[in-house]
Amino acid sequence: MEGTNDRRKRIRLLKKLILGTIAALIIIPVVVSVILGIRVFQLSNRVQELETLVKMYEMPADEVSGVFTTASVEESSRDDLETQLIIEEEASDTFQKQIYLTFDDGPSRNTDRILDILKEYDVKATFFVVGKTDDASVRAYQRIVAEGHTLAMHSYSHKYNEIYASKESFASDINELQEYLYQVTGLWPRFYRFPGGSSNTVSRADMQELIAYVNESGLTYFDWNIASGDAVSGQISAESIVSNCLSKIDGMNECMILMHDAAEKNTTVEALPEIISRIRDRGDAVFLPITDETIPIQHITVKQ
């Protein structure tokens, strides 16, 4: 009798082990599949972003320089607008080429370094910023405005899958950034750069609708016609950045140069003094921040 009970216990234990093994064989692959699926989705989004940036970096200038004027916009809140417009008018009469240095994705730990260089060379630039609430970033926003540069918008979150999920999410992101920058600087920003540019292939929303929303909101959006190359690789050399920025200037008069203000973009900062010096040595160019009088460089025109 005792042997029969032991046998039954062993059988029950064996059944539990078999059932546990079967359950593990079913559950573990499901969990692994879910984790891998999430990771694949994240990597797919990142690959799309990189493909978009590479595609636009390699695009010939004559394919991306669709220059035209957007719909009229409301009066700017820049305190020195009248003075700046006079400067731009005089510059266009004196210099053949207008150079716009633009920095995306800041503020970062490199913002002050960039601002120090611009101050040293007495150059005004445009910063297309994202939303950051730490004290250093707030000071950076305020310094950009205080030193006469143009504070512009580049989305609050810079998360492509959220910003471009729909027109509503896009509008919410812009409004959040615009109101936040006004809160911390007293400036109501009205210039915008789409993450990935207006010709990005990442957006799930119709870019024509998003562009129409931007224009209808009294904003003006700016793409670029010269890319520094620092978006494609964080390891690009300062020499390559200088070469990329200077190589296409001869072929155009309005030069909208894309660079990035990010913690890992140290070579961009290193290249900046030489870019400014070599452009100034030409004698036919002037550096300007984006204002209401700046002709927008836009990759996509709005369908009428």
C-alpha positions in Angstrom: 0.0 0.0 0.0 2.8 2.4 0.9 4.6 1.6 -2.4 1.3 2.5 -4.3 1.1 5.9 -2.6 4.7 6.6 -3.4 4.1 5.7 -7.0 1.1 8.0 -7.2 3.1 10.9 -5.7 5.8 10.4 -8.2 3.2 10.3 -11.0 1.6 13.5 -9.8 5.0 15.2 -9.5 5.9 14.0 -13.0 2.6 15.4 -14.3 3.3 18.8 -12.7 6.8 18.8 -14.2 5.4 18.0 -17.6 2.7 20.6 -17.4 5.1 23.2 -16.1 7.5 22.4 -18.9 4.7 22.7 -21.5 3.6 26.0 -20.0 7.1 27.4 -20.0 7.6 26.3 -23.7 4.4 28.2 -24.5 4.9 31.3 -22.4 8.6 32.0 -22.9 8.4 32.2 -26.7 5.3 34.5 -26.5 7.2 36.8 -24.1 10.3 36.8 -26.2 8.2 37.4 -29.3 6.5 40.4 -27.7 9.9 41.9 -26.6 11.4 41.3 -30.0 8.4 42.8 -31.7 8.7 46.0 -29.6 12.4 46.2 -30.3 11.9 45.6 -34.1 9.3 48.4 -34.2 11.6 50.8 -32.4 14.5 49.9 -34.7 12.3 50.3 -37.7 11.3 53.8 -36.7 14.9 54.7 -36.1 16.0 53.3 -39.5 13.2 55.3 -41.2 14.5 58.5 -39.5 18.1 57.8 -40.5 17.0 57.0 -44.1 15.2 60.3 -44.3 18.1 62.2 -43.0 20.6 60.4 -45.4 18.2 60.9 -48.3 17.9 64.7 -47.7 21.6 65.0 -47.0 22.5 63.4 -50.4 19.8 65.2 -52.3 21.2 67.7 -54.9 20.7 71.3 -54.0 18.6 72.0 -57.1 16.1 69.4 -55.9 15.6 70.8 -52.4 15.9 74.5 -52.9 12.2 75.1 -53.7 12.2 78.7 -52.6 8.9 80.6 -52.3 7.2 82.9 -49.9 4.5 81.5 -47.6 1.2 83.2 -46.7 1.4 86.5 -44.8 2.1 86.2 -41.1 1.2 88.3 -38.1 3.5 91.0 -36.7 6.6 89.6 -35.1 7.2 90.0 -31.3 10.9 90.5 -31.8 11.8 93.7 -29.9 14.5 94.6 -32.5 12.5 93.7 -35.6 12.6 97.1 -37.2 16.4 97.3 -36.7 16.9 93.8 -38.0 14.9 94.5 -41.2 17.0 97.5 -41.9 20.1 95.4 -41.5 18.8 92.7 -43.8 17.8 95.3 -46.5 21.2 96.9 -46.3 22.9 93.5 -46.4 21.0 92.4 -49.5 22.2 95.5 -51.2 25.8 95.2 -50.1 26.4 91.4 -50.1 25.5 88.9 -52.8 25.0 86.0 -50.5 23.0 85.7 -47.2 24.2 83.0 -44.9 21.8 81.6 -42.3 23.5 79.4 -39.6 20.7 77.2 -38.1 21.1 74.8 -35.2 18.5 72.1 -34.5 17.7 69.9 -31.5 19.1 72.2 -28.7 19.5 73.3 -26.0 22.4 71.0 -25.0 25.6 71.1 -23.1 27.1 72.6 -26.3 24.7 75.5 -26.6 26.9 77.9 -24.5 30.0 76.9 -26.5 28.1 77.8 -29.7 26.8 81.0 -28.3 30.3 82.0 -27.1 31.7 81.5 -30.6 28.9 83.4 -32.3 29.4 86.3 -29.8 33.2 86.3 -30.4 32.6 86.6 -34.2 29.6 88.9 -33.8 27.4 86.6 -35.8 23.6 86.1 -35.3 22.1 82.7 -35.9 18.8 80.8 -35.6 18.2 78.0 -33.0 15.4 75.5 -33.8 14.9 74.2 -30.3 13.0 71.4 -28.6 11.2 71.4 -25.2 13.5 71.0 -22.2 12.6 72.1 -18.6 15.9 71.8 -16.7 17.5 75.0 -15.4 20.4 75.0 -17.9 18.1 74.7 -20.8 15.9 77.6 -19.6 19.0 79.7 -19.2 20.0 78.7 -22.8 16.6 79.8 -24.2 16.9 83.1 -22.4 20.5 83.7 -23.5 19.6 82.9 -27.2 17.0 85.7 -27.1 19.0 88.1 -25.0 22.0 88.0 -27.4 19.8 88.7 -30.5 19.6 85.3 -32.1 16.3 83.9 -33.4 14.6 81.4 -31.2 12.6 79.1 -33.4 10.7 75.8 -32.9 11.7 72.2 -33.8 8.9 70.3 -31.9 8.5 69.8 -28.1 9.3 66.1 -27.9 11.2 65.4 -31.1 9.7 61.9 -31.0 8.8 61.2 -34.6 6.3 58.4 -33.9 4.3 60.8 -31.5 4.6 64.1 -33.4 3.6 62.6 -36.8 1.0 60.2 -35.5 -1.8 62.6 -36.6 -2.6 66.2 -37.3 -4.0 66.5 -33.8 -0.8 65.2 -32.1 1.3 67.4 -34.3 -0.7 70.5 -33.4 -0.6 69.6 -29.7 3.2 69.3 -29.8 3.7 72.7 -31.5 1.3 74.5 -29.2 3.0 73.0 -26.1 6.4 74.2 -27.3 5.2 77.6 -28.4 3.5 78.3 -25.1 6.4 77.0 -23.1 9.0 79.2 -24.9 6.8 82.2 -24.4 6.5 81.4 -20.7 10.3 81.2 -20.2 11.5 83.9 -22.6 8.5 86.3 -23.1 8.9 85.7 -26.9 6.1 84.2 -28.9 8.1 82.1 -31.5 6.6 81.8 -35.0 9.3 80.1 -37.1 9.3 76.3 -37.3 11.4 73.4 -38.7 9.8 70.0 -39.1 11.7 67.2 -37.5 13.3 65.5 -40.5 12.3 68.4 -42.7 9.0 69.0 -44.6 10.0 66.2 -47.1 10.4 63.5 -44.4 9.0 60.1 -45.2 8.4 59.1 -41.6 5.1 61.0 -40.9 2.0 58.9 -40.8 0.0 62.1 -41.1 -0.4 63.8 -44.5 2.5 66.4 -44.7 0.3 68.6 -46.8 -2.2 68.9 -44.0 0.6 69.6 -41.5 2.1 72.3 -43.7 -1.3 73.8 -44.1 -1.8 73.8 -40.4 1.6 75.5 -39.8 0.7 78.3 -42.4 -2.8 78.8 -41.1 -1.4 79.1 -37.5 0.6 82.2 -38.5 3.9 80.3 -38.6 6.6 80.1 -41.2 8.5 76.9 -41.7 12.1 76.6 -42.9 14.0 73.6 -44.3 17.6 73.9 -45.5 19.6 73.8 -48.8 23.0 73.1 -47.3 23.6 70.2 -44.8 26.7 70.1 -42.6 26.4 66.3 -42.4 26.4 66.2 -38.6 23.0 64.6 -38.6 24.1 61.6 -40.5 27.0 60.7 -38.2 28.0 61.8 -34.7 31.6 60.8 -35.6 32.0 63.1 -38.7 35.2 65.2 -38.5 35.3 68.9 -38.2 37.1 69.1 -41.5 34.2 67.3 -43.3 31.6 69.6 -41.7 33.5 72.6 -42.9 33.8 71.2 -46.4 30.1 70.3 -46.5 29.0 73.8 -45.4 31.2 75.6 -47.8 30.9 73.4 -50.9 27.6 74.6 -52.2 27.7 78.3 -51.3 28.9 79.3 -54.8 25.7 77.8 -56.3 23.2 79.9 -54.3 22.6 83.3 -52.8 20.3 82.3 -49.9 22.2 79.7 -47.9 20.3 78.0 -45.2 22.9 75.8 -43.4 21.7 72.9 -41.3 23.7 72.1 -38.2 22.9 70.5 -34.8 23.2 71.7 -31.3 23.5 68.4 -29.4 25.7 67.0 -26.6 27.5 64.5 -28.9 28.1 67.0 -31.8 31.4 68.3 -30.5 33.0 68.4 -34.0 30.2 70.8 -35.1 31.3 73.2 -32.4 34.9 72.7 -33.4 34.1 73.4 -37.1 32.1 76.6 -36.4 34.9 79.2 -36.1 36.5 78.0 -39.4 33.1 78.0 -41.2 32.5 81.6 -40.1 36.1 82.7 -40.9 36.2 81.2 -44.4 32.8 82.5 -45.4 33.8 86.0 -44.2 37.0 85.8 -46.2 35.0 85.5 -49.4 33.9 89.1 -49.0 30.6 88.6 -50.7 28.5 87.1 -47.8 26.8 88.2 -44.7 25.5 86.2 -41.7 21.9 86.8 -40.7 19.3 85.3 -38.3 15.9 84.2 -39.7 13.3 87.1 -39.6 10.0 87.9 -41.3 11.9 89.1 -44.3 13.9 85.9 -44.8 12.8 84.0 -47.9 11.9 80.5 -46.7 13.8 77.5 -48.0 11.2 74.8 -48.3 11.5 71.3 -49.6 7.7 70.9 -50.3 5.4 73.5 -51.8 1.8 73.6 -50.7 -0.8 72.2 -53.1 -3.3 74.9 -54.0 
